[in-house]
Amino acid sequence: MESNDLRKAGLKITLPRVKILEILSNAKPRHMSAEDIYKHLLESHEDIGLATVYRVLTQFEAAGLVVRHHFDGVTAMFELNEGAHHDHLVCLACGRVEEFMDAGIEEKQMAIAAKYDFEIQDHSMILYGRCARCRQLAKNAKEQGRVRR
């Protein structure tokens, strides 16, 4: 996404908006909290406050530039709205979020909606579990506990 996207969304191009858009465009990981964005701004020596970050993210959401998620039920996470539908896998241990798209799942959802004569307007699917890294760390910790006894 670029500065022109701000104008297309009906937003004035300002330094805070451009900087936050840049951070979201280059985000690794792709899903960031307002606090994550604020930390990036501090590391870049940008004089943009946390309240401004929240305000800009709210404006971006209203303009359709970002999507807000609450994966843990508390912290708002933001990602650029690039238009392509996808679902999420969320690790309950480390919070890592992976995106995926599966045509078979999408087809099944449409079939279920048709079966119940239901017109889907929107949907999201979030699968919660433990990533391979966290499972391995838990396994290692458990094995070390056995050895120490």
Secondary structure, DSSP 8 states (H G I E B T S, - for coil): --HHHHHHTT----HHHHHHHHHHHT-SSS-B-HHHHHHHHHHTT----HHHHHHHHHHHHHTTSEEEE-TTSSS-EEEE--S---EEEEETTT--EEEE--HHHHHHHHHHHHHTT--------EEEE--HHHHHHHHHHHHHHHHH-
